[in-house]
Amino acid sequence: MAKYARSIESPEFDVIESLARTTAIEDSPEPIGAVYPHRHPTNGIIVKHGDTIAQWGETQVPDMAFSISKEFLVLAVGVALRQGLIASTTELVAPVILKLDLPPEQMTGSETLGDTTWRHLLDNTSGWKGSLWGKHTDIDRQMTRRGMGQLTSGFPNGSRWSLNNIRVNLLALALTAVFEESLEAVMRREIMDPIGASDTWRWNGYVNSFISLGTEAVPVVSGGAHWGGGIYISSSDLALVGRLCAARGQWNGQSLVPSTWFEESWALVEKAPMPMGYMWQTNINGDFAPGAPRSGFAATGGTQALGHNLLWVDPENEIVAVSRWMRSDRMAEFLERMTQYLNDDPDYRAGACAGAETLIETQPGDH
């Protein structure tokens, strides 16, 4: 795997420069969250039936995971449901947000949340218009860059799909309010420590994303790294999270997340322009990766210049894969070649598949 993974690695290592180019067209492009100046070289891990099948690079070294942070928010909602803090995703979020009484320099538009539910925030059909942590919903133009039109805010909830990082951050704020503590602390106690993750991962917010709960100033994390922040995690720890998802929240006899939550969060969102659940992309039609199983789900995050991080979860075949910093146009190919390898394709093992290097070629420290 090592040689092939390195062959599809993006050449850019400067995180700050890459973020600056990504947000350059926005009205408020400045990062306000933690940014680690340089990423590490590509690394990754493939797990099947709980056993490590392939591994390359320094999988214990943490790196920014960008939008994979969004799937951590989905898991956090599952924990809140398990604890009874949220009864259903059809509940309104306005009562949770309004009780915080945030000043205008932190949030505007809270009075217009109206019928916004947890589900609207999870499936990206919320049309809420406002600002949070100094960033307005109208400035996030990533959908325009992807050729999906000028999807601005201010439309009726549930009427269309629009991925917007400010509304994703609103979900993080609402969750912090219901847990009454930081999501990093919640996830460490409820998910990461029980599955045996290291202590090197972090979930960062912004310099100004703090709320008062009682006598404490509690940090609110971000659901990505568009303006910095988000999950900072190693491939090994990310693979553990993937294994938990593949097991539908069950770990060593414990139900860390209700199994029914995965049925809901992986169900197709009707308004989405591609097969998606709650933040997860699904391969049910082969749209994400034609050569990979239709039972797989993908979480991705990165930039076009830096490359993308991939977490692949295939519950049906008990496969989890993590790969860091591959060129975005090679993710489908990576999954196809991985699938051929795991299926023990003799032609592929001989390196005859489109001239590919064999996946089992290693360097010191790789396997």
C-alpha positions in Angstrom: 0.0 0.0 0.0 2.8 2.4 0.8 4.1 3.0 -2.7 0.7 3.4 -4.2 -0.5 5.7 -1.4 2.5 7.9 -1.9 1.9 8.0 -5.6 -1.5 9.7 -5.1 -0.5 12.0 -2.4 -1.1 15.7 -2.9 2.1 17.8 -3.2 1.0 20.6 -0.9 2.0 20.6 2.8 1.4 24.3 3.8 -2.0 24.3 5.6 -2.1 28.0 6.2 -1.5 28.9 2.5 -4.0 26.3 1.4 -6.7 27.6 3.7 -6.0 31.1 2.5 -6.6 30.1 -1.1 -9.7 28.1 -0.2 -11.5 31.1 1.6 -10.0 33.9 -0.6 -13.3 34.5 -2.4 -15.2 35.0 0.8 -16.1 38.3 2.5 -14.5 37.2 5.8 -11.7 34.7 4.9 -9.5 35.1 8.0 -9.0 31.9 10.1 -10.2 32.3 13.7 -9.5 28.7 14.9 -6.4 26.6 15.6 -4.4 25.9 12.4 -1.4 23.5 12.4 1.0 25.1 9.9 2.0 22.0 8.0 0.4 18.6 7.5 2.3 15.3 7.9 3.1 13.0 5.0 0.5 10.6 3.8 -0.3 7.6 6.0 -3.2 5.2 6.5 -4.6 1.9 7.7 -7.0 -0.7 6.5 -8.9 -2.9 8.9 -11.0 -6.0 8.1 -12.9 -8.0 10.7 -11.0 -6.1 13.4 -7.6 -7.0 12.0 -5.1 -4.6 10.5 -4.6 -5.7 6.9 -2.4 -2.9 5.6 -0.7 0.1 7.1 1.6 2.8 5.8 3.3 5.9 7.1 3.1 7.3 10.7 -0.4 6.4 11.6 0.1 7.5 15.3 0.7 11.1 14.3 -2.3 13.5 14.6 -3.3 15.8 11.8 -6.2 18.1 11.0 -9.2 16.1 9.7 -11.2 19.1 8.3 -14.8 18.1 7.5 -14.5 14.7 9.0 -15.3 16.7 12.2 -18.9 16.7 11.0 -19.3 13.0 11.4 -18.1 13.5 15.0 -21.0 15.9 15.5 -23.3 13.1 14.2 -21.9 10.7 16.8 -22.4 13.3 19.5 -26.1 13.6 18.6 -26.3 9.8 19.0 -24.8 10.1 22.5 -27.3 12.8 23.4 -30.1 10.6 22.2 -28.8 7.7 24.3 -28.6 9.9 27.4 -32.1 11.3 26.8 -30.9 14.9 26.3 -32.6 14.9 22.9 -35.8 12.9 22.6 -35.9 13.1 18.8 -34.2 14.9 15.9 -37.6 16.5 15.1 -37.3 18.6 18.2 -36.7 22.4 17.7 -33.3 23.8 18.5 -34.5 27.3 19.2 -35.3 26.7 22.9 -31.8 25.4 23.4 -30.1 28.3 21.6 -32.3 31.1 22.9 -31.7 30.2 26.6 -28.0 31.0 26.0 -28.8 34.6 25.3 -25.7 35.2 23.3 -24.6 38.8 22.6 -24.7 40.0 18.9 -20.9 39.9 18.6 -21.3 36.1 19.1 -24.6 35.4 17.3 -27.2 37.2 15.3 -30.5 35.8 13.9 -31.3 33.5 16.8 -34.8 34.9 16.9 -35.4 33.6 13.3 -34.6 30.0 14.1 -38.4 29.3 14.0 -39.1 25.7 13.0 -35.4 24.7 12.7 -35.0 21.2 14.0 -32.0 19.0 14.9 -32.7 17.1 11.7 -32.6 20.2 9.5 -29.1 20.9 10.9 -28.0 17.2 10.5 -29.2 16.7 6.9 -28.2 20.2 5.7 -31.7 21.4 4.8 -31.7 24.3 7.3 -32.2 27.6 5.7 -31.4 29.6 8.9 -29.9 33.0 8.2 -27.6 34.7 10.7 -24.1 34.9 12.0 -22.1 32.9 14.5 -18.7 33.6 15.9 -18.4 36.6 13.5 -19.1 34.5 10.4 -22.4 35.0 8.5 -24.2 32.2 6.7 -24.0 34.1 3.4 -20.2 34.1 3.2 -19.6 30.3 3.0 -19.5 29.9 -0.8 -18.1 26.3 -1.1 -21.2 25.1 -2.9 -20.7 27.8 -5.6 -17.1 26.6 -6.0 -18.3 23.0 -6.5 -20.7 24.1 -9.4 -23.9 23.6 -7.4 -25.2 27.2 -7.7 -25.3 30.1 -5.3 -26.9 28.3 -2.4 -27.4 31.2 0.1 -29.3 31.1 3.4 -32.8 32.4 4.1 -34.9 29.6 2.4 -37.6 27.6 4.2 -36.3 24.8 6.3 -36.5 21.4 4.6 -37.0 22.9 1.1 -33.5 22.4 -0.3 -30.1 21.1 0.6 -27.1 23.4 1.3 -23.9 22.5 3.1 -23.0 25.6 5.1 -20.3 25.6 7.8 -21.9 28.3 9.9 -25.1 26.1 10.3 -22.9 23.1 11.0 -21.3 25.2 13.8 -24.8 26.0 15.0 -25.3 22.3 15.5 -22.1 22.2 17.6 -23.3 25.1 19.7 -26.7 23.5 20.3 -25.0 20.2 21.3 -22.7 22.0 23.7 -25.8 23.6 25.3 -27.6 20.4 25.9 -24.6 18.6 27.3 -23.6 21.6 29.3 -19.9 20.9 28.7 -17.5 20.9 25.7 -18.0 18.3 23.0 -14.3 17.4 23.3 -14.9 16.4 26.9 -18.1 14.5 26.1 -16.5 12.6 23.2 -13.4 11.8 25.2 -15.5 10.3 28.1 -18.3 8.7 26.1 -16.6 7.5 22.9 -12.8 7.9 22.6 -11.6 6.6 26.0 -14.0 3.5 25.8 -12.7 2.5 22.4 -9.1 2.9 23.5 -8.1 6.0 21.5 -4.8 7.8 22.4 -4.6 11.1 24.3 -3.2 12.9 21.2 -6.5 13.9 19.5 -8.1 17.3 19.9 -11.4 19.0 18.9 -10.7 22.7 18.5 -13.0 25.6 18.2 -12.4 29.3 17.6 -10.7 32.0 19.6 -14.1 33.6 20.3 -16.3 30.5 20.5 -16.9 30.3 24.2 -20.2 30.4 26.1 -21.0 30.9 29.7 -22.6 27.9 31.4 -23.0 28.6 35.1 -19.7 30.1 36.3 -17.6 28.5 33.5 -16.6 29.7 30.1 -17.1 26.5 27.9 -15.4 26.2 24.5 -17.6 25.4 21.5 -15.9 23.3 18.9 -16.2 23.8 15.1 -17.6 21.2 12.7 -14.7 21.6 10.3 -11.5 23.6 9.6 -12.9 26.0 7.0 -11.7 28.9 9.3 -9.4 26.7 11.4 -10.3 24.4 14.3 -12.1 21.0 14.0 -10.9 17.5 14.8 -7.1 16.9 15.0 -6.5 13.2 15.1 -4.2 10.3 14.0 -5.1 7.7 11.5 -5.0 5.0 14.2 -7.6 6.8 16.3 -9.7 7.6 13.3 -9.7 3.9 12.4 -11.0 3.1 15.9 -13.9 5.6 15.4 -14.6 3.9 12.0 -14.7 0.5 13.7 -17.2 1.8 16.2 -19.4 3.0 13.4 -19.0 -0.3 11.5 -20.2 -2.0 14.6 -23.2 0.5 14.8 -22.1 1.9 18.1 -21.5 -1.3 19.9 -18.1 -1.9 21.6 -17.0 -4.7 24.0 -20.6 -5.4 25.0 -21.4 -1.7 25.6 -23.8 0.4 23.5 -21.9 3.7 23.2 -24.2 4.9 20.5 -27.7 3.4 19.8 -27.6 1.1 16.8 -30.8 2.7 15.6 -29.0 6.0 15.3 -26.9 4.6 12.5 -30.0 3.5 10.6 -31.3 7.1 10.8 -28.1 8.9 10.2 -27.1 6.7 7.1 -30.6 6.9 5.5 -30.7 8.9 2.3 -31.5 12.6 2.5 -34.1 13.3 -0.2 -33.0 16.9 -1.0 -29.2 16.1 -1.2 -27.7 16.4 -4.7 -25.7 13.2 -4.2 -26.4 10.1 -2.1 -25.9 11.3 1.5 -27.1 10.7 5.0 -26.4 13.0 8.0 -23.0 14.4 6.8 -21.9 10.9 5.6 -21.7 10.1 1.8 -23.1 6.8 0.9 -22.0 4.5 -1.9 -25.4 2.9 -2.3 -25.6 3.7 -6.1 -21.8 3.5 -6.6 -21.7 7.2 -7.2 -18.8 7.8 -4.7 -16.7 4.8 -5.7 -18.0 2.6 -8.6 -15.5 -0.1 -7.9 -16.2 -0.3 -4.1 -19.0 -2.1 -2.2 -22.4 -0.4 -2.3 -22.6 -1.0 1.4 -19.8 1.6 2.2 -20.1 5.1 3.7 -17.4 7.8 3.4 -16.4 10.8 5.5 -14.0 13.1 3.8 -12.2 16.4 4.6 -9.4 18.5 3.2 -8.7 21.1 0.5 -8.0 20.7 -3.2 -4.4 21.8 -2.7 -3.6 19.9 0.5 -5.4 16.7 -0.5 -8.2 14.9 1.3 -8.6 12.7 4.3 -10.8 9.7 3.9 -12.6 7.5 6.5 -14.3 4.6 4.8 -16.8 2.4 6.8 -18.3 -0.7 5.3 -20.4 -2.4 8.0 -21.6 -5.2 5.9 -18.1 -6.4 5.1 -16.6 -5.2 8.4 -14.0 -3.0 6.6 -12.6 0.3 7.8 -10.1 2.3 5.9 -8.3 5.6 6.6 -6.1 7.4 4.2 -4.6 10.9 4.6 -3.9 13.6 2.1 -4.6 11.8 -1.2 -5.6 13.9 -4.3 -9.3 14.4 -4.2 -9.8 12.9 -7.7 -8.1 9.6 -6.6 -10.4 8.6 -3.8 -12.6 6.4 -5.9 -9.6 4.7 -7.5 -8.0 4.1 -4.1 -11.2 2.4 -2.9 -11.4 0.3 -6.0 -7.8 -0.9 -5.7 -8.3 -1.6 -2.0 -11.4 -3.6 -2.8 -9.5 -5.7 -5.3 -6.8 -6.3 -2.9 -9.2 -7.4 -0.1 -11.0 -9.7 -2.5 -7.7 -11.4 -3.2 -7.7 -10.6 -6.9 -4.7 -12.5 -8.3 -4.2 -10.1 -11.2 -4.1 -7.1 -8.8 -1.7 -8.9 -6.4 0.6 -9.4 -9.4 0.4 -5.7 -10.1 -1.4 -6.1 -13.5 -4.4 -3.9 -12.7 -3.9 -0.8 -14.7 -0.2 -1.0 -14.0 -0.8 -0.5 -10.3 1.9 -1.2 -7.7 1.0 -4.0 -5.4 -0.7 -3.0 -2.2 1.5 -5.2 -0.1 4.8 -3.4 -1.0 6.1 -1.8 2.1 8.9 0.4 3.4 10.3 0.2 6.9 7.4 0.8 9.3 4.8 0.0 6.7 2.8 -3.2 6.2 
